[in-house]
Amino acid sequence: MTLPQRMVLYGTCVVALMNSIGLLVLLVQQNQQCARLEQTEARLMEVEQSSVVEFLQEVPRGAAGLRASVGEQPQYQYQYSRNKRSKEEEKELQQELQEIRQEEGKEISEQEASQEVGEETDKRTKHEKHKQRHSQHYHKAQVQDDMMMMMTYSMVPPPGEKGEPGERGERGELGPPGEKIQPSNDAIIECLIKSLINPRNVTKMKTTFGTWMKDTAQLNDERIWVADHFSRMLKEYKSISFFQKNSSDTIDVIKYYQGCGHIVHNGFFYYHAAGTPSIAFDFSTKRLQTLTIENSLYNNLAYLLPNSKTYFKLAADENGLWLIFASNVDESIMVAQLDQKTFSVTSYVNTTYPRIKAGNAFIACGVLYVTDTKDTRVTFAFDLLKGKPVNVTFDLRSAGEVLAMLSYSPKDRHLYVWDHSYVRLYVVHFI
């Protein structure tokens, strides 16, 4: 082999070696860019979710915000500025994603120009990049779909604005604040709770907040329904064994619900539609019926039960259907008795008990029971049939995590509890 031929061979080897080194460098840079892209998309998702939560909880609703008084304008401007900052952060993250994709495009061009050897490696790299871009595009589209769903939930019209069609019940009128009455024990003695006994864990849930329910009226119905804190989907389990195995069907209840105060009663799912008064959903006909509760607190974080972030608490006992809520007049706890046939309010009771002292609440045998702010003990009871407080207190649990729900069932005289992700049953021991 002549010297010129050797020089050409050695030069070709050097060029091939340099191309291989360049390819390795580009692969390392690509991996770094992929890591940056994943981190940026994670940040983008956090900002999107936080902006949705702020929108759900604090932004004034449409025309109601335009009709707000001058005294309410500073709060509206503050909420608007928070949302504006969130949108600016989203825009910055979108720009950062675009820059990363542009850098990746430049790398691909450089790589194609430098690859004179290793064609198989080059093709494999292009294929992986194509799959990655396709996956990123799909993920972004999925996030946008989720955002649209949550924005749909958040744009629930306030009372008085046009919403989805449905039969509207009669509007109840709130009576004047009641007078404070000294507690007594004139209630029917066998209907007062002495204690809760025989606690039993049913299963452990994945979320801190939620509601689990059986039909409180239909004796032979063993189905169990589970509602999240914010959703429009309801899970249905055929029995408690299916519940423990996490085998369920899903029901779309048409509107988004909010809180941990829902019940299933006589074939209806009663729930608080986010940003509005109560809604009833019939499982069989899937027909919405709405009932507006006047002078009630139902938004702006003025919760009836702050521990579980609940505005309306529905209950059923031996006397029928009840709705517990807070008055926007004096922020005391109110109870409305409901007529299921006409879906209207038959009477209001003002307990004069301030909502800020309440942890959770339930109704059994015509008596309202309210826990302390740590949900460790029942500290207040009110006879709704006679309109006066009664002297009843008893222990509930030791101090711990969030108690999301308490719900009494007259069908089996059990208390249904969602306590720190555990769902439990208590036997109610009456005096």
Backbone torsions as a table, in degrees:
resi	resn	phi	psi	omega
1	MET	NA	128.9	-176.9
2	THR	-75.7	164.6	-179.3
3	LEU	-61.7	-43.6	177.9
4	PRO	-60.5	-38.3	179.4
5	GLN	-65.0	-40.7	177.4
6	ARG	-62.6	-40.6	179.6
7	MET	-62.2	-42.1	178.4
8	VAL	-63.5	-42.4	-179.6
9	LEU	-63.8	-46.8	179.5
10	TYR	-63.4	-39.0	178.6
11	GLY	-63.5	-40.8	178.1
12	THR	-62.8	-40.6	178.6
13	CYS	-63.4	-41.8	179.6
14	VAL	-63.0	-43.2	179.4
15	VAL	-62.8	-42.9	179.1
16	ALA	-63.0	-40.8	178.7
17	LEU	-63.6	-43.4	179.5
18	MET	-63.4	-40.5	177.6
19	ASN	-63.2	-39.6	179.0
20	SER	-64.2	-43.7	178.1
21	ILE	-62.5	-42.7	178.4
22	GLY	-61.7	-38.7	178.6
23	LEU	-63.7	-42.6	178.2
24	LEU	-62.4	-42.1	178.6
25	VAL	-61.2	-42.9	179.3
26	LEU	-64.2	-38.1	177.8
27	LEU	-64.1	-41.4	177.5
28	VAL	-62.4	-45.1	179.0
29	GLN	-62.8	-37.5	178.3
30	GLN	-62.3	-43.6	178.1
31	ASN	-60.8	-40.8	178.0
32	GLN	-63.7	-42.1	178.9
33	GLN	-64.9	-38.1	177.3
34	CYS	-61.9	-41.6	178.8
35	ALA	-63.3	-43.6	177.7
36	ARG	-61.3	-40.5	-179.6
37	LEU	-63.2	-43.3	178.9
38	GLU	-63.5	-43.3	178.4
39	GLN	-62.2	-42.6	-179.2
40	THR	-65.6	-41.4	178.4
41	GLU	-65.8	-35.2	176.6
42	ALA	-63.8	-42.1	177.1
43	ARG	-63.5	-40.7	179.1
44	LEU	-61.2	-42.6	-179.7
45	MET	-64.0	-40.5	178.5
46	GLU	-62.0	-43.7	-180.0
47	VAL	-64.7	-41.5	179.4
48	GLU	-61.3	-45.0	-178.9
49	GLN	-66.9	-40.8	179.9
50	SER	-65.1	-38.0	178.9
51	SER	-66.3	-35.4	177.5
52	VAL	-64.9	-44.3	-179.5
53	VAL	-61.4	-44.4	177.7
54	GLU	-60.6	-41.8	180.0
55	PHE	-61.6	-42.4	-177.3
56	LEU	-65.7	-38.4	-168.3
57	GLN	-95.5	-27.5	-167.6
58	GLU	-127.3	-25.1	-175.6
59	VAL	-70.0	130.5	176.3
60	PRO	-59.9	154.0	-172.1
61	ARG	-97.2	105.7	167.0
62	GLY	45.8	-122.1	-175.4
63	ALA	-65.3	-28.8	178.6
64	ALA	-61.5	-37.1	177.3
65	GLY	-67.9	-35.6	179.3
66	LEU	-69.2	-29.1	-179.8
67	ARG	-88.5	2.8	-176.2
68	ALA	-66.1	154.1	-179.7
69	SER	-75.5	172.1	-178.3
70	VAL	-63.6	-34.6	179.8
71	GLY	-65.5	-20.5	-178.6
72	GLU	-93.3	-8.8	-175.0
73	GLN	-64.8	-39.5	179.4
74	PRO	-59.4	-41.1	179.1
75	GLN	-63.3	-41.5	178.7
76	TYR	-61.3	-44.5	-179.2
77	GLN	-64.0	-37.7	178.2
78	TYR	-63.7	-43.7	179.6
79	GLN	-66.1	-38.9	-179.9
80	TYR	-63.6	-41.3	-179.4
81	SER	-65.3	-35.9	178.0
82	ARG	-64.4	-43.9	178.3
83	ASN	-65.6	-35.9	-180.0
84	LYS	-64.9	-40.6	177.3
85	ARG	-62.7	-41.0	178.9
86	SER	-61.5	-42.3	179.6
87	LYS	-65.3	-37.7	178.4
88	GLU	-63.9	-40.3	177.4
89	GLU	-62.7	-41.3	178.3
90	GLU	-61.8	-41.2	-178.6
91	LYS	-64.0	-42.1	178.4
92	GLU	-61.7	-42.9	179.9
93	LEU	-65.7	-37.6	176.8
94	GLN	-62.1	-41.6	178.5
95	GLN	-64.2	-38.9	179.1
96	GLU	-64.7	-41.2	176.6
97	LEU	-60.8	-41.9	-179.3
98	GLN	-63.7	-40.3	178.7
99	GLU	-63.1	-41.5	179.9
100	ILE	-62.4	-42.3	-179.9
101	ARG	-65.7	-35.7	177.3
102	GLN	-65.4	-40.0	177.5
103	GLU	-62.7	-40.6	178.2
104	GLU	-61.9	-38.9	178.4
105	GLY	-62.6	-39.8	177.9
106	LYS	-64.4	-40.7	180.0
107	GLU	-61.6	-40.2	-179.7
108	ILE	-62.8	-40.4	179.6
109	SER	-64.5	-44.3	179.4
110	GLU	-63.1	-39.8	-178.3
111	GLN	-64.5	-41.4	-180.0
112	GLU	-65.6	-34.2	-178.4
113	ALA	-72.5	-31.4	-173.8
114	SER	-92.7	-12.0	-174.0
115	GLN	-88.7	97.6	171.6
116	GLU	-102.1	-18.7	174.5
117	VAL	-125.1	166.8	178.9
118	GLY	70.4	45.6	-176.7
119	GLU	-64.0	-34.8	179.8
120	GLU	-64.7	-42.4	177.8
121	THR	-61.7	-40.4	179.8
122	ASP	-62.8	-44.4	-179.9
123	LYS	-63.1	-40.8	-179.7
124	ARG	-64.1	-39.5	179.5
125	THR	-64.7	-43.7	178.5
126	LYS	-61.4	-40.4	-179.3
127	HIS	-63.3	-41.7	178.8
128	GLU	-64.7	-40.5	179.1
129	LYS	-63.9	-39.6	178.5
130	HIS	-62.3	-43.9	178.6
131	LYS	-63.4	-40.0	-179.4
132	GLN	-64.1	-45.7	179.3
133	ARG	-62.5	-39.3	178.3
134	HIS	-63.0	-41.7	179.2
135	SER	-64.9	-41.1	179.6
136	GLN	-64.6	-42.1	178.7
137	HIS	-62.0	-42.3	179.4
138	TYR	-65.3	-41.7	180.0
139	HIS	-63.3	-42.7	179.5
140	LYS	-62.8	-41.7	178.6
141	ALA	-63.7	-38.4	179.7
142	GLN	-66.0	-41.2	177.5
143	VAL	-61.8	-41.9	179.5
144	GLN	-63.5	-38.2	177.3
145	ASP	-63.0	-42.9	178.9
146	ASP	-63.5	-39.4	178.8
147	MET	-62.8	-42.3	179.6
148	MET	-62.6	-38.2	179.2
149	MET	-64.7	-44.1	-179.3
150	MET	-68.5	-36.1	177.6
151	MET	-66.7	-34.6	175.4
152	THR	-61.5	-41.4	178.1
153	TYR	-63.6	-41.3	-174.6
154	SER	-72.2	-22.5	-176.8
155	MET	-90.1	37.3	175.8
156	VAL	-69.8	127.3	-176.5
157	PRO	-70.4	142.8	175.9
158	PRO	-71.3	167.1	-179.8
159	PRO	-55.8	136.2	179.5
160	GLY	103.1	-23.9	176.6
161	GLU	-93.2	160.0	-175.3
162	LYS	-75.1	126.3	177.8
163	GLY	-119.9	-153.6	179.0
164	GLU	-72.7	147.2	-177.9
165	PRO	-65.0	146.5	178.9
166	GLY	178.7	164.8	178.9
167	GLU	-80.2	124.5	-178.2
168	ARG	-96.0	131.0	178.9
169	GLY	-76.6	178.5	-179.9
170	GLU	-72.9	145.1	177.3
171	ARG	-82.2	126.6	176.7
172	GLY	-87.7	147.7	178.7
173	GLU	-104.0	133.4	-178.5
174	LEU	-80.3	129.7	180.0
175	GLY	-78.7	174.7	179.6
176	PRO	-68.5	155.9	178.1
177	PRO	-55.6	137.1	-179.0
178	GLY	-78.3	162.1	178.4
179	GLU	-83.4	146.6	177.8
180	LYS	-72.1	129.3	-175.6
181	ILE	-119.8	141.9	179.0
182	GLN	-68.5	140.4	179.7
183	PRO	-61.6	150.0	176.9
184	SER	-145.9	174.1	176.9
185	ASN	-121.3	37.0	-179.8
186	ASP	-80.4	-4.6	179.4
187	ALA	-65.7	159.1	178.4
188	ILE	-57.4	120.3	-167.1
189	ILE	-61.0	-36.1	-176.7
190	GLU	-76.2	-4.4	179.9
191	CYS	-102.6	7.6	176.7
192	LEU	-97.5	136.6	-179.0
193	ILE	-79.2	131.8	176.0
194	LYS	-92.2	-43.3	-178.3
195	SER	-166.4	171.1	173.0
196	LEU	-111.1	128.3	-173.3
197	ILE	-127.5	167.6	175.3
198	ASN	50.7	57.5	177.3
199	PRO	-65.5	141.2	-178.3
200	ARG	-139.4	125.7	174.8
201	ASN	-75.5	129.5	178.7
202	VAL	-92.2	-51.4	177.1
203	THR	-167.4	173.4	178.0
204	LYS	-110.3	133.8	-179.9
205	MET	-98.5	168.0	-178.7
206	LYS	-89.9	-12.5	-175.2
207	THR	-118.8	154.3	179.1
208	THR	-76.2	-37.1	-176.8
209	PHE	-108.6	143.6	177.2
210	GLY	166.7	177.2	179.8
211	THR	-137.5	133.1	172.9
212	TRP	-121.7	139.7	-166.4
213	MET	-143.5	147.8	161.5
214	LYS	-116.4	159.7	175.4
215	ASP	-65.2	122.5	-175.2
216	THR	-81.1	-3.8	-176.3
217	ALA	-117.5	-35.5	-175.1
218	GLN	-88.7	112.9	-169.5
219	LEU	-65.6	-38.1	-172.9
220	ASN	-93.5	5.7	-179.1
221	ASP	-90.7	111.3	-178.0
222	GLU	-99.6	6.9	179.9
223	ARG	-67.1	153.1	177.9
224	ILE	-124.5	136.8	177.2
225	TRP	-117.8	143.0	-179.9
226	VAL	-128.2	129.3	178.7
227	ALA	-119.1	136.1	172.7
228	ASP	-74.5	-179.8	179.7
229	HIS	-74.8	-41.7	175.6
230	PHE	-129.6	118.2	177.5
231	SER	-175.9	175.4	168.5
232	ARG	-125.0	6.9	179.2
233	MET	-108.6	139.8	179.7
234	LEU	-121.3	131.8	178.4
235	LYS	-91.6	136.1	179.9
236	GLU	-119.9	126.6	177.9
237	TYR	-113.1	139.2	-175.4
238	LYS	-68.0	-30.6	-179.8
239	SER	-160.9	178.7	-178.9
240	ILE	-67.3	-30.0	177.5
241	SER	-67.8	-39.8	175.3
242	PHE	-65.1	-35.4	177.8
243	PHE	-62.4	-44.8	-179.7
244	GLN	-69.3	-27.4	177.2
245	LYS	-87.8	-4.5	-179.0
246	ASN	60.3	43.6	177.0
247	SER	-110.3	110.5	-170.4
248	SER	-141.1	163.2	166.9
249	ASP	-105.9	163.5	-177.3
250	THR	-119.5	135.5	179.3
251	ILE	-118.4	131.1	174.5
252	ASP	-90.7	117.0	-175.9
253	VAL	-94.2	16.5	169.3
254	ILE	78.1	-48.5	178.4
255	LYS	-113.1	157.2	176.6
256	TYR	-76.9	135.5	175.6
257	TYR	-104.4	167.5	-174.2
258	GLN	-147.7	141.2	175.5
259	GLY	94.9	-171.6	-178.0
260	CYS	-126.4	34.1	-175.6
261	GLY	-116.2	28.7	-175.5
262	HIS	-89.2	162.4	172.5
263	ILE	-145.9	161.5	168.9
264	VAL	-113.5	121.8	-175.0
265	HIS	-139.9	117.6	174.7
266	ASN	55.0	43.6	176.3
267	GLY	87.1	0.6	179.5
268	PHE	-113.5	142.9	170.1
269	PHE	-100.5	111.1	179.7
270	TYR	-97.6	128.7	-177.9
271	TYR	-151.0	164.4	176.3
272	HIS	-93.1	114.5	175.5
273	ALA	-74.3	132.9	-172.2
274	ALA	-56.7	127.1	176.9
275	GLY	79.1	2.7	-178.4
276	THR	-136.7	174.4	170.9
277	PRO	-69.4	-168.3	-169.1
278	SER	-66.9	157.8	175.5
279	ILE	-135.6	139.6	172.9
280	ALA	-111.3	137.8	179.7
281	PHE	-124.9	121.6	-179.0
282	ASP	-87.6	120.2	-178.5
283	PHE	-62.4	-36.1	-173.0
284	SER	-78.4	-46.5	-176.3
285	THR	-96.8	-13.1	-177.4
286	LYS	53.0	44.9	-179.8
287	ARG	-116.0	125.9	-177.5
288	LEU	-80.2	139.7	169.9
289	GLN	-129.9	130.9	-175.8
290	THR	-114.2	148.4	177.4
291	LEU	-136.0	121.8	-179.4
292	THR	-90.2	127.6	176.8
293	ILE	-102.3	109.0	-176.6
294	GLU	-70.8	151.2	174.6
295	ASN	56.1	39.7	179.1
296	SER	-114.3	150.5	173.5
297	LEU	-85.9	120.7	-176.8
298	TYR	-140.6	9.5	179.2
299	ASN	-159.0	-172.6	177.0
300	ASN	58.3	31.3	174.7
301	LEU	65.6	13.1	176.4
302	ALA	-87.1	72.5	-172.1
303	TYR	-73.8	146.2	166.9
304	LEU	-66.3	-45.8	-179.6
305	LEU	-123.1	93.3	-174.3
306	PRO	-63.0	-32.9	-176.9
307	ASN	-60.5	-36.6	-179.7
308	SER	-106.6	7.4	178.6
309	LYS	53.2	53.8	-175.2
310	THR	-121.1	130.2	177.4
311	TYR	-91.4	-46.5	-177.9
312	PHE	-117.3	135.1	177.9
313	LYS	-120.6	112.4	177.9
314	LEU	-91.1	147.3	-177.2
315	ALA	-148.8	153.7	175.7
316	ALA	-136.7	136.1	177.0
317	ASP	-141.1	-161.2	-177.3
318	GLU	-65.3	-15.2	-178.2
319	ASN	-103.0	0.3	177.6
320	GLY	120.4	-145.5	-170.4
321	LEU	-106.5	136.7	-178.0
322	TRP	-131.1	157.6	172.7
323	LEU	-132.6	122.1	177.5
324	ILE	-100.6	131.3	179.4
325	PHE	-152.4	174.6	179.0
326	ALA	-108.6	137.9	-179.9
327	SER	-77.4	139.4	175.3
328	ASN	-85.7	4.0	177.1
329	VAL	-86.2	-54.2	-178.9
330	ASP	-127.6	6.0	178.9
331	GLU	60.1	27.6	174.0
332	SER	-89.9	162.7	-179.0
333	ILE	-79.4	125.3	177.8
334	MET	-111.8	153.3	175.3
335	VAL	-132.0	128.0	176.9
336	ALA	-111.2	132.0	173.5
337	GLN	-91.1	134.0	-173.2
338	LEU	-111.0	144.8	171.3
339	ASP	-98.2	115.1	-175.2
340	GLN	-68.9	-35.1	-176.3
341	LYS	-64.6	-45.6	179.9
342	THR	-95.0	-8.3	-175.2
343	PHE	47.2	63.5	-179.6
344	SER	-143.5	166.2	179.0
345	VAL	-86.8	127.7	177.7
346	THR	-94.3	-28.3	179.4
347	SER	-164.1	156.2	175.1
348	TYR	-117.8	146.6	174.0
349	VAL	-130.3	126.7	175.6
350	ASN	-100.4	113.2	-178.2
351	THR	-79.7	-13.1	-175.8
352	THR	60.8	10.7	179.7
353	TYR	-88.7	125.8	-175.6
354	PRO	-68.3	139.2	-177.8
355	ARG	-65.6	-28.1	-176.7
356	ILE	-68.8	-13.6	177.4
357	LYS	-92.1	-2.7	-173.4
358	ALA	-96.8	138.6	171.5
359	GLY	-99.3	-51.8	176.7
360	ASN	-151.6	174.7	-175.9
361	ALA	-157.6	153.4	173.1
362	PHE	-155.2	166.9	-178.9
363	ILE	-125.5	132.8	177.1
364	ALA	-141.7	126.4	176.2
365	CYS	55.3	41.1	176.3
366	GLY	78.6	9.1	-179.0
367	VAL	-119.4	129.7	175.9
368	LEU	-86.8	129.7	177.2
369	TYR	-116.4	132.0	-177.4
370	VAL	-125.7	134.0	179.0
371	THR	-90.8	167.4	175.7
372	ASP	-74.7	177.8	-173.5
373	THR	-69.2	-16.6	176.4
374	LYS	-99.6	1.3	178.5
375	ASP	57.5	37.0	178.4
376	THR	-101.1	-19.5	-172.4
377	ARG	-155.4	142.7	171.4
378	VAL	-78.8	118.2	-173.9
379	THR	-114.9	-6.8	-179.0
380	PHE	-145.2	137.4	177.0
381	ALA	-138.1	144.7	-176.1
382	PHE	-140.7	125.0	177.2
383	ASP	-78.4	108.2	-176.3
384	LEU	-74.0	-24.0	-178.8
385	LEU	-78.7	-32.4	179.1
386	LYS	-103.5	-9.3	176.0
387	GLY	70.8	37.8	-179.8
388	LYS	-148.7	151.7	177.0
389	PRO	-68.7	157.5	175.5
390	VAL	-129.9	152.2	-178.7
391	ASN	-83.8	86.5	177.6
392	VAL	-138.1	125.1	172.0
393	THR	-141.2	146.4	175.5
394	PHE	-160.5	157.9	-179.1
395	ASP	-74.0	147.0	179.2
396	LEU	-113.8	-52.4	-178.2
397	ARG	-164.1	169.0	174.2
398	SER	-79.1	157.7	-178.9
399	ALA	-61.2	135.8	-177.1
400	GLY	-163.9	-137.9	-175.7
401	GLU	-86.7	-163.1	-173.4
402	VAL	-70.0	128.9	170.8
403	LEU	-97.2	104.9	-172.0
404	ALA	-78.3	-37.4	-175.6
405	MET	-152.2	150.2	167.7
406	LEU	-133.4	129.4	-179.0
407	SER	-148.8	124.6	-179.2
408	TYR	-91.6	139.0	176.7
409	SER	-115.3	117.3	178.2
410	PRO	-70.0	-15.9	-178.3
411	LYS	-67.3	-43.5	-179.5
412	ASP	-120.7	1.4	-179.5
413	ARG	54.9	44.9	174.5
414	HIS	-115.4	155.7	174.1
415	LEU	-104.3	122.8	-179.5
416	TYR	-93.0	127.0	-170.7
417	VAL	-129.7	140.6	170.5
418	TRP	-120.2	101.4	-170.8
419	ASP	-123.4	108.3	176.8
420	HIS	51.4	51.9	177.5
421	SER	75.4	-4.6	175.6
422	TYR	-99.8	135.4	172.8
423	VAL	-99.5	132.3	-172.9
424	ARG	-133.6	161.8	173.4
425	LEU	-122.5	134.8	173.3
426	TYR	-119.7	140.8	171.8
427	VAL	-83.8	128.3	-179.4
428	VAL	-86.2	120.4	-179.4
429	HIS	-101.4	108.3	179.7
430	PHE	-86.1	155.2	177.7
431	ILE	-67.5	NA	NA
